[in-house]
């Protein structure tokens, strides 16, 4: 596509997004972009209390649709009476639970419609009531898309969802995992979830027929955990499913989970189906909004770790909309949530920044990210011009400090070593060149965090409370990343048998934790802290390893 065509297309997109109508003779069929938000509640916990639960709030931020989380899906609230009244018999415990869920969902949908937002529900598939599985003897087969009963009940399920919840504008379908933490009367499973031929293609075809064609409703099918990192599999799906105006494919901006230094998604801009891009605003592996973490710039314009990618590879959403504008369907943010447990934030400023910039940019993709960012600083934070520049520097530094402190710009570390509110033992980097580079970047990260704290202190935030949070959250980042740095140095020294260096860094480790734990008494609105004894999804607890080393070396 040549530059003239791209420029013309983007101009028309801009006109469309601004709400300017073209007459029929000059118009081209450009769909309005989807600008969606979802609060990803922690499964098995009380839902987040957040302003983003309010449809009016996200409407005012620039969103035009809301995605309700898995446990707010009508998939859990339909009665199944169209096939058998004994699946959820009236008066039973499971029927009462389903009816209460239905009442809750209808109230949510009512508020969403009142704010003139489109309503989407994210649903795990395959997900059926336990009684249905028992009645029809499907214990071994209900997750198999090739079984005729599974297909039959998926079609019935879709029809009941839209019949019983007519305000529903579309479904967001997930097959990467199945969460049952808040679904006590249902079972979920899917076999061969990564197979285009056995699962993905037949499932999309079923959903396309029932949702897009018969109902003229929207289907957003997520690639994550199924065909998000395998370009061959993605292209098989793309070629096998005819595009439809109501069918959109959802892709995370990076491969795998939301880790910095992960590759930019190779499937973005590929194939022939519209794509909506998923963006996490309160990053689950990076504090969940506990400290400054500005990622909207990197998502839109490109992260620094992706600059060394081959020139023919798309490496940012900006390049995606320029090179394949006909595939751009919009942006889907998770304003809150992802992962498990804490940290739990009391002030939503850092995730609000990411969500607002992404939503506002998605409305008019001809804007620069910096222009939208400056509007946030002035319109949302009421910063003066001199402080806008400092705020910009602080935010861009946060992106640099985080990739260096948790990993490196060359992905020298396994990104899973710290997550949620815990820290695992960081495995030593064996290659000597990479090891030195990794340690140097840990030093860089701490230096950058120190600058971030200075900048936060120098900005006039407009109130004592805002200042307290900005400075406190910046110090939260600094002191946490000092712990990260020390652990990486301990691991490196231990891997090289340098016991003297190990003991030196262990002393600093204990002091760093003592300093970090003071934050909760020094600042009122900072998030809950990381804990030394957190083990969920962490195979080798860092604090336990440090204590083992300390005991061993002291005995020696």
C-alpha positions in Angstrom: 0.0 0.0 0.0 1.6 3.3 -1.1 2.0 6.4 1.1 -0.8 8.3 -0.7 -3.3 5.6 -0.1 -2.2 5.3 3.6 -2.5 9.0 4.1 -5.9 9.2 2.5 -7.2 6.2 4.5 -5.9 7.6 7.8 -7.5 11.0 7.0 -10.8 9.3 6.4 -10.4 7.3 9.5 -9.8 10.5 11.5 -12.9 12.2 10.0 -15.0 9.1 10.9 -13.7 9.0 14.5 -14.4 12.7 15.0 -18.0 12.1 14.1 -18.0 14.0 10.8 -20.4 12.4 8.3 -19.5 12.0 4.7 -22.2 11.9 2.0 -23.0 8.6 0.5 -21.1 9.4 -2.8 -17.8 10.1 -1.0 -18.0 7.7 1.9 -16.1 4.4 2.2 -17.2 1.5 4.5 -15.0 2.2 7.5 -16.4 0.8 10.8 -16.4 2.8 13.9 -13.4 1.7 16.0 -14.1 -0.4 19.1 -12.8 1.3 22.2 -13.5 -1.1 25.0 -12.6 -1.4 28.6 -12.8 -4.3 31.1 -12.1 -4.6 34.8 -10.4 -8.0 35.3 -11.5 -8.9 38.8 -9.3 -11.3 40.8 -10.9 -14.8 40.5 -12.2 -16.1 43.8 -11.9 -12.7 45.5 -14.4 -9.8 46.1 -14.7 -7.7 42.9 -12.5 -4.6 42.7 -14.1 -1.4 44.0 -13.1 0.9 41.2 -14.4 3.9 39.3 -14.1 1.8 36.1 -17.0 -0.3 37.2 -19.1 2.7 36.4 -20.1 2.8 32.7 -20.4 6.6 32.9 -16.8 7.0 34.0 -15.4 5.1 31.1 -17.8 6.8 28.7 -16.4 10.1 29.7 -12.9 8.8 29.2 -13.6 8.0 25.5 -14.7 4.4 25.5 -17.7 3.3 23.5 -18.1 -0.2 25.0 -17.6 -2.2 28.2 -16.5 -5.8 28.4 -17.9 -7.5 31.5 -15.6 -10.0 33.1 -15.9 -13.8 33.0 -18.0 -14.1 36.2 -20.4 -11.3 35.0 -21.2 -13.3 31.8 -24.7 -14.4 30.9 -23.1 -17.8 30.2 -23.5 -18.3 34.0 -27.0 -16.8 34.2 -29.1 -18.6 31.6 -31.7 -21.1 32.7 -31.3 -23.8 29.9 -35.1 -24.3 30.1 -35.3 -24.5 26.4 -33.9 -28.1 26.5 -34.6 -29.4 30.0 -36.2 -27.8 33.0 -34.3 -30.2 35.3 -30.9 -28.8 34.3 -31.5 -25.9 36.7 -34.7 -26.8 38.5 -36.6 -24.0 40.1 -36.1 -23.7 43.8 -32.7 -25.6 43.7 -29.6 -24.0 45.1 -27.9 -23.8 41.7 -31.1 -22.3 40.1 -31.3 -19.6 42.9 -27.6 -18.8 42.3 -28.2 -18.5 38.5 -31.3 -16.3 39.0 -29.4 -14.0 41.4 -26.6 -13.8 38.8 -29.1 -12.9 36.1 -30.5 -10.1 38.2 -27.0 -8.7 38.9 -26.1 -8.8 35.2 -29.4 -7.1 34.1 -28.7 -4.2 36.5 -25.2 -3.9 35.1 -26.5 -3.9 31.5 -29.1 -1.3 32.4 -26.5 1.1 33.7 -24.3 0.4 30.6 -27.2 1.2 28.2 -28.0 4.3 30.1 -24.5 5.5 29.4 -24.9 4.6 25.7 -22.1 2.0 25.8 -22.1 -1.2 23.9 -22.3 -4.3 26.1 -19.8 -7.2 25.6 -19.5 -10.2 27.8 -16.3 -12.3 28.1 -17.1 -16.0 28.3 -15.0 -19.1 28.7 -15.9 -21.9 26.3 -16.8 -24.6 26.8 -18.7 -23.9 30.0 -21.9 -25.8 31.0 -23.9 -26.4 34.2 -22.8 -29.5 36.1 -26.4 -31.0 35.9 -26.4 -30.7 32.1 -23.2 -32.6 31.9 -24.5 -35.3 34.2 -28.0 -35.6 32.6 -26.5 -36.1 29.1 -23.5 -38.2 30.3 -20.9 -35.8 28.9 -18.3 -36.0 31.6 -15.6 -37.2 29.2 -16.7 -35.4 26.1 -18.2 -32.0 26.9 -14.9 -30.2 26.1 -14.6 -31.7 22.7 -15.8 -29.4 19.9 -16.0 -32.4 17.5 -18.7 -34.1 19.7 -22.2 -33.5 18.3 -23.7 -32.8 21.7 -21.0 -30.2 22.6 -21.8 -28.4 19.3 -25.5 -28.6 19.9 -25.3 -27.2 23.4 -23.0 -24.4 22.4 -25.5 -23.3 19.8 -28.3 -23.5 22.4 -26.2 -21.6 24.9 -25.6 -18.8 22.5 -29.3 -18.5 21.7 -30.3 -18.5 25.3 -27.7 -15.8 26.2 -29.0 -13.4 23.6 -32.7 -14.3 24.1 -32.5 -13.8 27.9 -30.2 -10.8 27.8 -31.3 -8.9 24.7 -29.2 -5.8 25.6 -26.0 -7.9 24.9 -24.2 -6.5 21.9 -21.6 -9.2 21.6 -19.5 -11.9 23.1 -15.8 -12.0 23.8 -14.8 -15.7 23.6 -11.8 -17.1 25.5 -10.4 -20.6 25.2 -6.9 -20.1 26.6 -7.9 -21.0 30.1 -11.1 -21.8 32.1 -11.7 -20.1 35.4 -14.2 -21.7 37.8 -13.3 -19.8 41.0 -16.7 -18.0 41.0 -18.8 -20.5 39.1 -19.6 -23.2 41.7 -22.4 -24.9 39.6 -20.6 -25.1 36.3 -17.8 -27.0 34.7 -15.5 -25.8 32.0 -13.0 -27.5 29.7 -11.8 -27.4 26.1 -9.6 -30.0 24.3 -7.0 -29.3 21.7 -7.3 -25.6 22.3 -4.2 -24.9 20.1 -5.4 -26.9 17.1 -6.8 -24.8 14.3 -8.4 -27.9 12.6 -9.9 -29.6 15.7 -11.0 -26.7 17.8 -10.3 -23.1 16.8 -11.8 -23.1 13.2 -14.9 -25.2 14.0 -15.6 -23.1 17.1 -15.3 -19.8 15.3 -17.5 -21.1 12.5 -20.2 -22.1 15.0 -20.0 -18.8 16.8 -19.9 -16.8 13.6 -23.1 -18.5 12.3 -25.0 -18.1 15.6 -23.8 -14.6 16.6 -22.6 -12.7 13.5 -25.0 -14.1 10.9 -28.2 -15.2 12.6 -28.2 -12.5 15.3 -26.2 -9.7 13.6 -24.3 -9.3 16.9 -20.6 -8.9 17.5 -18.1 -11.7 18.1 -14.6 -11.0 19.4 -12.5 -14.1 19.5 -9.4 -14.0 21.6 -6.2 -15.5 20.3 -4.4 -15.7 23.6 -3.4 -19.1 24.8 -4.5 -20.7 21.6 -3.1 -19.2 18.4 -1.4 -16.0 19.5 2.2 -16.9 19.1 2.0 -19.4 16.2 1.8 -17.4 12.9 1.2 -20.6 10.9 -1.8 -21.5 13.1 -3.1 -18.0 12.9 -2.9 -18.0 9.1 -4.7 -21.3 8.9 -7.6 -19.9 10.9 -7.5 -16.7 8.9 -7.7 -18.5 5.6 -10.3 -21.0 6.7 -12.8 -18.5 8.1 -14.4 -16.0 5.7 -14.3 -12.5 7.1 -17.5 -11.0 8.4 -18.3 -7.4 9.4 -19.3 -8.6 12.9 -16.2 -10.9 13.5 -13.1 -9.4 15.2 -10.0 -11.2 16.3 -8.4 -10.0 19.6 -4.6 -10.0 20.0 -2.4 -8.8 22.9 0.1 -6.3 21.8 2.9 -8.6 23.0 3.4 -12.3 22.7 2.3 -14.4 25.6 1.5 -12.5 28.8 1.9 -8.8 29.4 5.7 -8.9 30.1 8.0 -6.2 29.0 10.8 -7.6 26.7 8.4 -10.1 25.3 8.3 -9.9 21.5 5.8 -7.6 19.8 3.0 -9.9 18.5 3.9 -11.4 15.2 0.2 -12.0 14.3 -0.8 -8.3 14.5 -1.4 -7.0 11.0 -1.5 -10.5 9.5 -4.3 -12.4 7.8 -7.6 -10.9 6.6 -9.7 -10.4 9.8 -10.2 -7.2 11.7 -8.1 -7.1 14.9 -8.6 -5.4 18.2 -5.5 -4.9 20.4 -5.5 -5.8 24.1 -3.6 -3.6 26.5 -3.2 -4.0 30.2 -3.3 -0.6 32.1 -2.5 -1.8 35.6 0.3 -4.3 34.6 0.0 -7.5 36.7 3.7 -8.3 36.7 4.7 -4.7 37.2 3.0 -3.5 40.4 -0.6 -3.3 39.2 -0.6 0.5 39.4 1.4 0.7 42.7 4.1 2.7 41.1 4.7 4.9 37.9 4.5 2.6 34.9 3.6 4.4 31.6 3.2 1.9 28.8 0.8 3.7 26.4 3.8 5.3 24.7 5.5 2.0 24.1 2.3 0.3 22.9 1.4 3.1 20.4 4.9 4.2 19.2 7.0 1.1 20.0 8.9 -0.1 23.1 12.7 0.4 23.0 13.3 -3.4 23.3 11.5 -3.8 19.9 13.6 -1.3 17.9 16.1 -4.0 16.9 13.4 -6.1 15.3 13.7 -6.8 11.6 12.6 -3.8 9.5 9.9 -5.7 7.8 8.2 -6.6 11.1 5.5 -4.5 12.6 6.7 -3.4 16.1 4.0 -1.0 17.3 0.3 -0.2 17.0 1.3 2.9 15.1 2.9 0.8 12.4 0.0 -1.6 12.4 -2.6 1.1 11.6 -0.3 2.6 9.0 0.5 -0.6 7.2 -2.8 -2.5 7.6 -5.4 0.2 8.4 -8.2 -2.0 6.9 -7.5 -4.5 9.8 -7.6 -2.1 12.6 -10.7 -2.6 14.7 -9.8 -0.7 17.8 -8.3 -1.0 21.3 -9.4 -3.0 24.3 -7.9 -2.0 27.7 -8.0 -3.7 31.0 -8.2 -0.7 33.2 -7.7 -2.8 36.3 -6.8 -6.4 37.0 -4.9 -9.4 35.7 -3.0 -11.9 37.7 -3.8 -12.8 41.3 -3.9 -11.2 44.7 -2.1 -7.9 45.3 -0.7 -5.3 45.3 -4.0 -3.6 45.9 -4.0 0.1 45.0 -5.9 2.9 46.7 -5.2 5.5 44.1 -5.8 4.7 40.4 -3.7 7.5 38.8 -1.1 5.4 37.1 -3.5 2.9 35.5 -5.8 5.8 34.7 -3.1 7.5 32.7 -2.6 4.4 30.5 -6.3 3.8 30.0 -7.2 7.4 29.2 -4.3 7.9 26.7 -5.1 4.6 24.9 -8.9 5.4 24.7 -8.3 9.0 23.5 -5.7 7.9 20.9 -7.9 5.1 19.6 -10.6 7.7 18.8 -8.2 9.4 16.3 -5.2 7.4 15.4 -3.7 10.3 13.4 -2.8 11.9 16.7 0.7 11.5 18.3 0.8 9.8 21.6 2.6 12.8 23.1 -0.2 15.1 22.1 -2.7 12.9 23.9 -0.4 12.5 26.9 -0.1 16.3 27.3 -3.8 16.7 27.3 -4.0 14.1 30.1 -1.5 16.1 32.2 -3.4 19.3 31.7 -7.1 18.1 31.6 -7.0 15.3 34.1 -4.2 16.3 36.4 -4.4 20.1 36.0 -0.6 20.4 35.8 1.0 23.7 34.8 3.0 23.8 31.6 6.4 23.7 33.3 5.3 20.6 35.2 3.9 18.8 32.1 7.4 18.5 30.8 8.6 17.0 34.1 5.7 14.7 34.2 6.5 13.5 30.7 10.1 12.8 31.6 9.0 10.9 34.8 6.6 8.7 32.8 9.0 7.9 30.0 11.7 7.1 32.6 9.4 4.7 34.3 9.1 2.6 31.1 12.9 2.5 30.8 13.4 1.6 34.5 10.9 -1.2 34.5 12.2 -3.1 31.6 15.7 -2.9 33.0 14.8 -3.7 36.5 12.6 -6.7 35.9 14.4 -8.0 32.9 16.7 -6.3 30.3 16.2 -4.7 26.9 17.6 -7.9 25.5 15.4 -10.2 27.5 18.3 -11.7 29.4 16.0 -13.0 32.2 13.0 -15.3 32.6 10.2 -12.7 33.0 8.3 -14.9 35.5 10.6 -14.3 38.4 8.5 -11.6 40.0 4.7 -11.3 39.8 1.7 -10.2 41.7 2.8 -9.4 45.2 5.8 -11.8 45.4 9.3 -12.3 44.2 10.9 -15.6 43.1 14.6 -16.4 42.9 16.0 -14.8 39.7 18.0 -17.5 37.9 21.6 -16.4 37.1 22.4 -15.4 33.6 25.0 -17.9 32.3 26.4 -16.0 29.3 29.1 -13.7 30.6 28.3 -10.8 28.2 24.6 -11.1 28.9 25.3 -11.3 32.7 27.3 -8.1 32.7 24.7 -6.3 30.6 22.0 -7.5 32.9 23.7 -6.3 36.0 24.5 -3.0 34.4 20.8 -2.5 33.5 19.8 -3.2 37.1 22.1 -0.4 38.1 20.6 1.8 35.5 17.1 1.0 36.7 17.8 2.1 40.2 19.5 5.3 39.0 16.4 6.0 36.9 14.1 5.4 39.8 16.0 7.9 41.9 15.5 10.5 39.1 11.8 9.6 39.1 11.5 10.3 42.8 13.3 13.7 42.3 11.0 14.6 39.5 7.9 13.6 41.5 9.1 15.8 44.4 9.7 18.8 42.0 6.2 18.8 40.4 3.3 20.9 41.8 0.6 18.3 42.0 -2.0 20.8 43.1 -2.8 19.3 46.5 -1.1 17.6 49.5 -2.9 14.4 48.8 -1.9 14.2 45.2 1.7 15.1 46.1 1.7 12.4 48.8 0.6 9.7 46.4 2.9 10.8 43.5 6.0 10.9 45.7 5.0 7.8 47.8 4.3 5.7 44.7 7.6 6.8 43.1 9.5 5.8 46.2 7.6 2.5 46.2 9.1 1.8 42.7 12.6 2.9 43.8 12.7 0.7 46.9 11.1 -2.3 45.3 13.6 -2.1 42.4 16.5 -1.8 44.8 15.4 -5.2 46.2 15.2 -6.6 42.6 18.7 -5.3 41.9 20.1 -6.8 45.0 18.6 -10.2 44.4 20.0 -10.3 40.9 23.4 -9.5 42.2 23.1 -12.2 44.9 22.1 -14.7 42.3 24.9 -13.7 40.0 27.5 -14.0 42.9 26.1 -17.3 44.0 26.2 -18.8 40.5 29.9 -17.8 40.4 30.7 -19.2 43.8 31.7 -15.7 45.1 30.6 -16.2 48.8 32.0 -12.9 49.9 29.9 -11.0 47.5 26.9 -13.0 48.4 27.2 -12.1 52.1 27.8 -8.4 51.1 24.6 -8.3 49.1 22.5 -10.2 51.7 23.3 -7.4 54.2 22.0 -4.9 51.7 19.0 -7.1 51.0 17.9 -7.0 54.7 18.3 -3.3 54.8 16.4 -2.8 51.6 13.4 -4.7 52.8 13.5 -2.7 56.1 13.5 0.5 54.1 10.7 -0.7 51.7 8.4 -1.8 54.6 8.5 1.8 56.0 6.5 3.0 53.1 3.1 2.0 54.5 3.6 4.1 57.6 5.1 7.1 55.7 2.5 7.4 52.9 -1.3 7.2 53.2 -2.4 6.3 49.7 0.2 3.9 48.5 -0.7 0.3 47.5 -0.3 -2.7 49.7 3.3 -4.0 49.7 5.0 -7.0 48.2 5.5 -9.7 50.8 8.5 -12.0 51.4 6.3 -15.1 52.0 4.2 -15.0 48.8 4.3 -18.3 47.0 1.3 -18.4 44.6 2.6 -19.4 41.2 6.1 -18.9 42.5 8.2 -22.1 42.4 11.3 -20.8 44.2 10.6 -18.1 46.8 13.5 -15.5 46.8 13.4 -14.8 50.5 13.5 -18.5 51.4 16.5 -18.9 49.1 18.3 -15.9 50.7 17.8 -17.4 54.1 19.1 -20.7 53.0 22.2 -19.0 51.6 22.6 -17.0 54.8 22.4 -20.1 57.0 24.8 -22.1 54.8 27.4 -19.4 54.6 27.3 -18.5 58.3 27.7 -22.2 59.2 30.6 -22.4 56.8 
